Amino acid sequence: MDDYGLDLDEVLKVIDAAEVLVIRFAILDKRLLLDCRTSETEGPHIAVVPKAGSVEERFKALKQMRPRFALPDKIMSFMWPRQLNTFRDSGLWQRIVDRMVSLGGEDLAGRCEEAYRELEQEEKAEVIAAIRGAETYQSLWERTS
């Protein structure tokens, strides 16, 4: 374990080896999906996707997203227990970008950044919802008049 609450060396091995990887973030319902499979006509794929209700649902969604590929034997996954900026600070994000670019070319660097910005917007919206006491949150203190 390290300062981030998980073994970064093990996570790096998963990032480097996984055919398909889903990264869950502590406060987000959205997931980051990396599909590192390539063919002569298709490169790797990165996307921010909704939370799946089950493993079967994730496989089905993946098949719809990447119909020209057979289903993978497994989908790897891990949960990042902290805020998104610490994910970037840890070096894991750069490792993802590097892998995607190595598999699919420089064009993927831009797509990776789009996905990261989308996750940042999701996180910001979730924090604002928590501060405002949205439905899924409960206030610890209430202002008395």
N, C-alpha and C positions, 0 to 999 in steps of 0.2 A: 504494500500500500504506500501511497505517497500523499502529498498535500491535496490531491484531487479526490481522494477516497476510492481509488482503484489502481490497479497495476498497469501503468502506462505501457510498459514493455509488452505485456500480454495484449493490450488493446492495439498497439502498433502491429503486432503479428496478425491480428484479425483483419485490420485494415489492409495489410499487404497481401493477405491470402484469400479473403472471402470473395466468392463469385458474386453473391448478393448479400448486402449488409443493410440492416435497418438500425438507425441510431435513434434512441428515445432520449428526450430531454426532460429533466425533472419537472418543470412546470408547464410543459407544452403538450397539447393533445396531438399536434402534428409531429410527423416523423421525417427523418432524412433517409431517403432510400438511395443506395448506390448499387447499380447493376453493372458489374465490371465485365460482363460477357460481351464479346465482340464477334462479328462475322465479316465477310467480305463487303457486305452492304451496310452494316450498322455498327456504330461505335458504342462505347459505354454510355450509361444513362445515369443522371443524377436528378432527383426530384424531391420536393417537399410533398409528402403524402398524408392523407388522414390516418388516424389511428385505426387499426383493423380490430374487429371484434373477436377474431380467432385466427389461428395459424392458417386454416383453410381459406378464410377470407383474404388473407395477405397473399397466398399463392394465387388465388383467383384474380385478384387485382393486378398482380405482377404479370399474369398471362395476358390480361387485357392490355396492359401497358406495353408489353414486349411480345406480341403474338408470334413473331417469327422464331422465337427461341423456345426450346423445350423447357419445362419447369426444372429449376435446379434441384439437386438432391436435398439441399438444405438452405435455409436463409439464416445467416448469422445475425446476431443482435447484441447490443449492449446499451446500458443506460448511462448517460452523462449526468452525474448528480448535482452539478452546479450550473451557474449561469452561462450563457452562450459565450460571453467574452472570455471566460476562462478556458473554454474549449479551444478557442483560437490561440490564447496565450500558452496553452499546454504543448502546442506543436502538432496536435492531432489533425487540426483542420488543414494545415499545410501539407501534411502527409497524404490526406485525401485528395487535395488538389493535385499534388505531384503524381499520384497514382492515376487519376483520371486523365491528366494531360499526357502521361506516358502511354496510355492505352488509346487515346482518341485525338491527340493533337491539341495545339494551343487554343483552339476554339472552345475547348471545354473549360478553360480557366474562367472565361466570362460566364458560362452557365453555372459554374460552381459559385461564383460571387453572387449571381442572381439568387441562387438557393440560400446562400448565407444571409443575404439581405431580407429575404422572405422570412427566414427563421427569426431574425432580429425584430422584424415588425410584429410577428406573432408573440414574441416574448414581451415586447413593449406593451402590446395590447393586453396581455395577461397581467402584467404588473399594474397597469392602470386599473384594470377590472378589480384586482385585489385591493388596491388603495381605495377605490370607490365603493367597495363592499358589494360587488355584483353578486348575483344569485348563488354562485357556487362558493362564495367566501362568507366567512362569519367575522364580524368585528370583535376585537378583543376589548375595545373600549368604545363607549358611545358618549357623545357630547350631551351633557344635560343642559336644559334651557334655564 
